[in-house]
Amino acid sequence: MATLAEKDTTSTLTPGEGEEELLGRRTRGAKVFHRVGTRQYRIGATIGPVHYRRDPFDKREELKEIDLSLTPTPGEEWDFACETNGYQVRVWNSREEGGRTLRCVAQFRRAGRWFEMAPVALAWMNGAGERELIAKPVASEPTVEQEPDRVLWRDAFGAGLDFCYTLTPDHFWKAVIVRERTALPRPTIGLAGLRLVVVMAVAWDRGARAGNGFAETVETVLDDDEGVLDAADEELSEPEEFDYRDTADRPLWWLRKPRAWDSREEEQAFEMGWRLRRRGGSVRMLLGLDARVLADESVTYPVYIDASISEEQISAGADDAEQYGSTFPGQPTLRVTGSNVRLGAYNYFYQGGFRFQGIPIPAGATIDSAKLSLCDSAGYAYVAEVYIACEDVDDGAEWSTSHTVQDGYTARTSARVAWNPGNWELDSWHDTPDLTSPVQEVVDRGGWGSGNNLNFLIYNRSSTPPGVRKYYFPWGYDGDSAKAAKFNCSYTEPPPAGGDWLFASD
């Protein structure tokens, strides 16, 4: 077992020589280190949480180190668990329910409430309502992995069709992995409106209620009742993302829309459909991908079909993003959810936005040094030339359609730093030049305060596209949270009002 800080190879999240961590100044995504005997401090921050509270609603609880390791649990009814995070997970390789065996069962827990799930079928379904079963999960021993932290059932639906659960600090992912095109059998039902559908059985705690009112009047149970797909008492088609709340109306977790993507160098994302169906207390979540995507020769396998639960509506997945297009510095297309963040230019321009939440730098501080660390996700020797600036606002917002990377660029600091990173290698970390000037410009704002959010912009230096690949592919939070961007900043606190008593003699 290792905490996220212990796994960090950049030394951003661990104390250096002469430093001690100030536990009382932790935020969810940052640490503060004090150089003993001085007014000098260092911030180590990452995209996404590095600390957690077991009770997210108790602000008096000490923030603790996140450890996402799934560990065996002998003596418990479940097989593996992770208890050292803001949400907790329990996993059963198999579980008997109502005389039937459910496989690959997981329970997501937060604030004492739970949401359970298990894949029950992989099927073809078409626009005429026809259904053809591909497979139900088969008995197999799971593999528990680190980096990413996940439990994987290889060939869960037959050769080349895997299933896994993956833990990130504020997301819990469930995914079918189609390793190769030939792993899927040819459908025999009509092709019009054909989709590959992952059928998940789901149930939740009586003390948790769907924000959209689905199944509000019943107690849900996790089971393998096949009749739910034939006749339903309630159905919700293409719901918006929605939350679950407890009996005190406090938000427990957020159910996100499913997504799918391939393994191409320039990752392709695909739209997915989803439905919720209920008969009695039995609920099914149907996650559908257009079959034409799977047959497209431009698609690079493996293909991932995913859906996730996050702790909150605004998650760390919205803290890094790219915006790209033929108009400098990269417009009009915004991509918030992706495995990587492209930076630089080719035929298009690519600008990246990175947001660090809860930065505990006090107003009036003097920035002594600052840098970002980015980790390569591709291993391509493309050399870019970019500028780095900050968004010149008091408190940086998450990236979204209402606050795009281009919006951040428009409001950028006057200070910027040129960066010529050179060649990158897969999974290698790279530090930017010193970013003191743009960070100081934000911290000097009248509205800046400790705990505010700090946004960075990285964009191409030339407004003419090079026509050859001159860009980088650093990991994004949704691709590998452990390799998401890091922020390392040293500063000196101003002396307290009334004099510098810290160094006064007795």
C-alpha positions in Angstrom: 0.0 0.0 0.0 1.2 3.5 -0.8 -0.4 6.9 -0.5 -0.7 9.2 -3.6 2.0 11.4 -2.1 4.3 8.4 -1.7 3.7 7.4 -5.3 4.6 10.8 -6.6 8.0 10.6 -8.3 8.4 14.4 -8.8 8.9 15.1 -5.1 6.2 17.7 -5.3 4.1 16.1 -2.5 6.8 15.1 -0.1 9.0 17.3 2.2 12.4 18.3 1.0 15.5 18.8 3.1 14.8 21.2 6.0 11.0 21.1 5.3 8.2 19.9 7.5 4.6 19.5 6.4 2.0 21.7 8.2 -0.9 19.3 8.6 -3.3 22.0 9.6 -2.8 23.8 6.2 -3.7 20.9 4.0 -6.4 21.3 1.4 -7.9 18.4 -0.6 -5.4 18.9 -3.4 -2.4 20.6 -1.8 0.2 20.3 0.9 2.1 23.1 2.7 5.7 22.6 3.7 7.6 25.0 6.0 11.3 25.6 5.9 12.0 25.5 9.6 13.2 28.8 11.2 12.1 31.0 8.2 9.1 32.6 6.7 9.5 30.5 3.6 7.0 27.9 2.6 6.4 25.6 -0.3 3.1 24.5 -1.9 2.9 21.0 -3.5 -0.4 20.6 -5.4 -1.9 18.2 -8.0 -4.9 18.0 -10.3 -7.4 16.2 -8.1 -7.5 15.3 -4.4 -4.5 14.0 -2.5 -6.3 14.1 0.9 -9.7 12.9 2.1 -12.2 13.1 5.0 -14.1 9.9 5.8 -17.1 12.2 6.5 -17.0 14.8 3.7 -19.5 16.9 5.6 -17.4 17.2 8.8 -15.0 20.1 8.1 -13.5 19.5 11.6 -12.2 16.1 10.6 -8.5 16.0 9.8 -7.6 15.7 6.2 -5.8 12.3 5.7 -3.6 10.8 3.0 -5.4 9.1 0.1 -4.4 5.5 -0.6 -6.3 3.9 -3.5 -5.0 0.4 -3.0 -7.6 -2.4 -3.2 -6.6 -4.9 -0.6 -7.8 -8.5 0.2 -10.3 -8.7 3.1 -10.1 -12.1 4.6 -12.9 -12.7 7.1 -15.3 -10.3 5.3 -18.1 -11.3 2.9 -16.5 -9.2 0.2 -13.1 -10.0 -1.4 -11.3 -6.6 -1.8 -11.8 -3.2 -0.3 -10.4 0.4 -0.4 -11.3 2.3 2.8 -8.7 5.1 2.6 -10.3 7.6 0.3 -13.2 10.1 0.3 -15.4 7.3 -1.1 -14.9 3.7 -0.2 -15.2 0.6 -2.4 -16.0 -3.1 -1.7 -15.7 -5.7 -4.4 -17.0 -9.3 -4.7 -15.7 -11.7 -7.3 -19.1 -13.3 -7.1 -22.2 -13.0 -4.8 -25.3 -15.0 -4.4 -28.5 -13.0 -4.7 -32.0 -14.6 -4.9 -30.7 -18.0 -5.9 -28.5 -16.6 -8.8 -24.9 -15.7 -9.0 -23.8 -12.2 -9.7 -20.2 -11.6 -10.8 -18.0 -8.6 -10.6 -20.0 -6.9 -7.9 -18.9 -3.5 -6.5 -20.2 -1.3 -3.8 -19.5 2.4 -3.8 -19.8 4.1 -0.4 -19.8 7.7 0.6 -21.0 9.4 3.8 -22.3 6.1 5.1 -24.6 5.4 2.1 -24.0 3.0 -0.8 -24.6 2.3 -4.5 -24.1 -1.2 -5.8 -23.5 -2.5 -9.3 -22.8 -5.6 -11.3 -22.6 -6.3 -15.1 -25.2 -8.8 -16.0 -25.0 -8.9 -19.8 -23.3 -7.7 -23.0 -25.7 -7.6 -25.9 -26.6 -6.2 -29.3 -29.8 -4.1 -29.4 -31.3 -2.4 -32.4 -33.8 0.4 -33.1 -36.6 -2.2 -33.6 -36.3 -3.3 -30.0 -34.7 -6.6 -30.9 -32.0 -8.0 -28.5 -29.3 -10.5 -29.0 -27.2 -11.7 -26.0 -23.4 -11.7 -26.6 -22.5 -13.1 -23.2 -23.1 -12.9 -19.5 -20.1 -12.6 -17.2 -18.2 -15.8 -16.7 -16.4 -17.2 -13.7 -12.8 -15.9 -13.6 -10.3 -14.8 -11.0 -9.7 -11.0 -11.0 -6.4 -9.3 -11.2 -5.8 -6.4 -8.8 -3.5 -3.8 -10.3 -1.8 -0.5 -9.3 -1.2 2.5 -11.6 -4.0 2.6 -12.4 -5.6 1.2 -9.2 -8.1 -1.2 -10.6 -9.6 -4.7 -10.4 -9.7 -6.4 -13.9 -11.6 -9.5 -15.0 -9.9 -10.5 -18.2 -12.2 -12.1 -20.8 -15.2 -11.5 -18.5 -17.6 -11.7 -21.5 -15.4 -14.0 -23.6 -12.1 -13.8 -25.3 -11.0 -10.2 -25.8 -13.9 -8.7 -23.8 -12.7 -7.5 -20.4 -14.5 -5.8 -17.5 -12.9 -3.6 -14.8 -13.5 -1.2 -11.9 -10.9 1.7 -11.6 -10.4 4.0 -8.7 -9.2 7.6 -9.0 -9.2 10.1 -6.1 -12.7 11.4 -6.8 -14.1 9.0 -9.5 -15.1 5.4 -9.6 -15.1 4.0 -13.1 -16.7 0.8 -14.5 -15.7 -0.2 -17.9 -16.0 -2.9 -20.6 -12.8 -3.1 -22.7 -13.1 -4.4 -26.2 -9.5 -5.4 -26.9 -9.9 -6.1 -30.6 -12.5 -5.8 -33.3 -12.8 -9.5 -33.9 -13.7 -10.1 -30.2 -17.3 -9.1 -30.9 -19.5 -11.7 -32.7 -21.3 -10.6 -35.8 -24.9 -9.7 -34.9 -27.8 -11.6 -36.5 -30.5 -9.1 -35.7 -31.3 -6.1 -37.9 -28.6 -3.5 -38.2 -30.8 -0.4 -38.2 -30.0 1.5 -34.9 -27.7 -1.3 -33.8 -25.8 -0.7 -30.5 -23.5 -2.6 -28.4 -25.1 -2.4 -24.9 -23.6 -3.0 -21.5 -26.3 -4.0 -19.1 -25.6 -3.2 -15.4 -27.7 -4.2 -12.5 -27.7 -1.4 -9.9 -29.2 -0.7 -6.5 -28.8 1.9 -3.8 -29.2 2.5 -0.1 -32.7 3.5 1.1 -31.2 6.6 2.6 -30.0 7.7 -0.9 -32.4 9.2 -3.4 -31.9 10.0 -7.0 -32.0 13.7 -7.7 -34.3 13.2 -10.7 -36.7 11.1 -8.6 -36.1 7.8 -10.4 -37.2 4.8 -8.4 -38.2 7.1 -5.5 -41.0 5.1 -4.2 -39.4 1.6 -4.1 -36.5 -0.1 -2.3 -34.0 -1.3 -4.9 -32.3 -4.6 -4.9 -29.3 -6.0 -6.8 -30.4 -9.0 -8.7 -30.3 -10.8 -12.1 -34.0 -10.6 -13.1 -33.8 -10.8 -16.9 -37.5 -9.7 -17.2 -36.6 -6.1 -16.4 -35.6 -5.6 -20.1 -38.9 -7.0 -21.3 -41.3 -5.1 -19.1 -40.6 -2.1 -17.0 -42.7 -0.1 -14.5 -40.5 2.9 -15.0 -38.0 4.0 -17.6 -35.7 7.0 -18.0 -34.2 7.5 -21.5 -31.1 9.7 -22.0 -31.2 11.3 -18.6 -29.1 14.3 -17.8 -26.3 13.7 -15.3 -27.8 13.6 -11.8 -26.9 13.3 -8.1 -28.0 11.2 -5.2 -28.9 12.9 -1.9 -29.3 11.7 1.6 -32.4 12.3 3.8 -31.0 15.7 4.9 -30.8 16.7 1.2 -27.0 16.6 1.2 -25.3 15.6 -2.1 -23.8 12.1 -1.8 -22.5 11.3 -5.3 -22.9 12.2 -8.9 -23.9 9.8 -11.7 -22.2 10.9 -14.9 -23.1 10.3 -18.5 -21.3 7.3 -20.0 -18.5 7.8 -22.5 -16.4 5.7 -24.9 -13.0 6.3 -26.5 -10.4 4.5 -28.5 -6.6 4.0 -28.3 -5.5 6.2 -31.2 -2.7 8.6 -30.8 -5.2 11.5 -31.1 -7.8 9.8 -29.0 -11.3 9.6 -30.5 -14.3 10.0 -28.1 -17.7 8.6 -29.0 -21.2 9.6 -28.0 -23.1 7.0 -26.0 -26.7 6.5 -25.1 -28.0 5.3 -21.8 -31.3 4.3 -20.2 -32.5 3.3 -16.7 -35.2 0.7 -16.5 -37.0 -0.6 -13.4 -39.4 -3.4 -12.7 -40.4 -3.6 -9.0 -37.1 -3.1 -7.1 -34.9 -4.4 -9.9 -33.1 -1.6 -11.8 -31.0 -1.9 -15.0 -28.6 0.7 -16.4 -28.1 0.2 -20.2 -25.0 1.8 -21.7 -25.1 1.8 -25.5 -22.4 2.5 -28.2 -23.3 2.8 -31.9 -22.2 -0.4 -33.6 -20.9 1.7 -36.6 -18.2 3.1 -34.3 -16.9 -0.4 -33.7 -16.7 -1.2 -37.4 -15.0 2.1 -38.4 -11.5 1.4 -39.8 -10.2 4.6 -38.2 -10.9 3.3 -34.7 -7.9 1.9 -32.9 -8.5 -0.9 -30.4 -8.8 -1.4 -27.5 -12.0 0.5 -27.2 -13.2 1.5 -23.8 -16.9 1.8 -22.8 -17.2 3.5 -19.5 -19.5 5.1 -17.0 -18.4 6.7 -13.7 -19.6 7.8 -10.3 -17.9 10.9 -8.9 -18.0 12.4 -5.4 -19.3 15.7 -6.6 -20.8 17.3 -9.7 -17.6 19.4 -10.3 -14.8 16.9 -10.2 -11.1 17.0 -11.0 -11.9 15.8 -14.5 -12.9 19.4 -15.3 -9.5 20.7 -14.0 -7.6 20.0 -17.1 -8.8 20.5 -20.7 -7.8 21.4 -24.2 -9.3 23.6 -26.8 -8.3 23.2 -30.4 -9.0 24.3 -33.9 -7.7 26.1 -37.0 -8.0 29.6 -35.3 -5.1 30.7 -33.1 -4.5 29.9 -30.3 -6.9 27.0 -30.6 -10.6 27.3 -31.3 -13.5 26.3 -31.4 -13.6 22.7 -30.0 -13.4 22.2 -26.3 -12.4 18.8 -24.9 -12.7 18.5 -21.1 -12.9 14.7 -20.8 -9.9 13.1 -22.3 -6.9 10.8 -21.5 -4.4 13.5 -22.4 -4.1 17.3 -23.1 -2.5 18.3 -26.3 -0.2 21.3 -26.3 1.3 23.1 -29.3 0.3 22.9 -33.0 0.1 20.9 -36.2 -2.5 21.7 -38.8 -4.6 22.8 -35.7 -3.6 24.8 -32.7 -3.9 23.2 -29.3 -4.1 25.2 -26.1 -4.3 23.5 -22.6 -5.9 24.7 -19.4 -4.8 23.4 -16.0 -6.7 24.3 -12.8 -5.3 23.7 -9.3 -7.9 23.9 -6.5 -7.5 25.3 -3.0 -4.1 26.8 -3.3 -3.1 27.9 0.2 -0.9 30.9 -0.7 -1.8 33.9 1.5 -2.5 37.3 0.1 0.6 39.5 0.2 3.0 36.6 -0.3 6.2 36.9 -2.3 6.5 34.1 -4.9 10.1 32.9 -4.9 9.7 30.1 -7.5 7.0 28.2 -9.3 6.7 25.5 -11.9 4.5 22.9 -13.4 5.4 19.3 -13.9 3.8 17.4 -16.8 4.1 13.7 -17.6 4.2 12.4 -21.2 1.4 10.0 -22.3 2.5 9.2 -25.8 6.3 8.8 -26.3 6.4 10.8 -29.5 9.4 13.0 -30.2 7.5 16.1 -31.4 9.1 19.3 -30.3 6.8 22.2 -29.5 7.4 25.9 -28.7 4.8 27.3 -26.3 4.0 30.1 -23.8 2.7 29.6 -20.3 0.5 32.2 -18.5 -2.0 32.2 -15.7 -5.7 33.3 -16.0 -5.7 36.7 -14.3 -8.7 36.2 -12.1 -9.2 36.1 -8.3 -10.5 32.5 -8.2 -10.2 30.2 -11.3 -13.3 28.4 -12.4 -13.4 24.8 -13.8 -13.2 24.3 -17.6 -16.6 24.0 -19.2 -18.7 25.3 -22.0 -19.4 28.4 -19.9 -15.8 28.9 -19.0 -13.6 27.6 -21.8 -9.8 27.5 -22.2 -10.2 30.3 -24.7 -11.9 32.4 -22.0 -8.9 31.8 -19.8 -6.6 32.8 -22.6 -8.5 36.0 -23.2 -8.1 36.9 -19.5 -4.5 35.8 -19.3 -1.8 37.5 -17.3 0.4 40.0 -19.0 3.4 37.9 -17.7 4.1 34.8 -19.8 7.0 32.4 -20.0 8.4 30.8 -23.1 9.0 27.0 -23.0 10.9 24.8 -25.5 10.6 21.4 -23.8 12.6 19.3 -26.3 12.0 15.6 -26.9 9.7 13.7 -24.5 9.6 10.0 -23.7 6.6 7.9 -22.5 5.8 8.4 -18.8 8.7 10.9 -18.3 8.2 14.0 -16.2 9.1 17.4 -17.5 9.3 20.7 -15.5 8.4 24.0 -17.0 10.8 27.0 -16.6 10.2 29.2 -13.6 6.7 30.7 -13.6 7.1 33.2 -10.7 6.0 36.2 -12.8 2.5 35.0 -13.9 1.8 33.4 -10.5 2.8 36.6 -8.6 0.6 38.6 -10.9 -2.4 36.6 -9.8 -1.5 36.5 -6.1 -1.1 40.3 -6.1 -4.7 40.7 -7.2 -6.9 42.4 -4.5 -9.4 39.5 -4.5 -6.8 36.7 -4.2 -6.9 34.7 -0.9 -5.5 31.5 0.5 -7.6 28.6 -0.7 -8.5 30.2 -4.1 -8.1 28.3 -7.4 -5.2 29.0 -9.8 -5.5 28.4 -13.5 -2.7 28.0 -16.0 -2.8 28.4 -19.9 -0.3 26.8 -22.3 -0.6 27.8 -25.9 1.5 27.8 -29.1 4.0 30.7 -29.5 3.5 31.1 -33.3 0.1 32.1 -34.8 1.0 30.2 -38.0 0.4 26.4 -38.0 3.6 24.6 -38.6 2.0 21.8 -40.8 4.1 19.2 -39.0 3.6 17.7 -35.6 4.9 20.1 -33.0 2.9 19.2 -29.9 2.9 17.2 -26.7 0.6 14.8 -25.0 0.8 15.1 -21.2 -1.4 12.9 -19.3 -4.8 14.3 -18.3 -6.5 13.5 -15.0 -9.0 11.2 -16.7 -6.2 9.3 -18.4 -4.1 8.6 -15.3 -4.8 10.6 -12.2 -1.4 9.8 -10.7 0.3 11.3 -13.7 -1.8 14.5 -13.9 -0.1 17.9 -13.7 1.6 19.0 -10.5 2.2 22.5 -9.2 5.3 23.3 -7.1 5.6 26.8 -5.6 7.8 28.4 -3.0 6.9 31.7 -1.3 7.8 33.9 1.6 5.0 35.1 3.9 4.8 38.8 4.7 5.8 39.6 8.3 2.8 39.8 10.6 1.3 43.1 11.6 3.2 44.6 14.5 6.6 43.3 13.6 8.5 40.2 12.8 8.2 38.5 16.2 9.3 35.1 14.7 12.9 36.0 15.1 12.7 38.2 18.2 14.9 37.2 21.2 13.5 36.4 24.6 
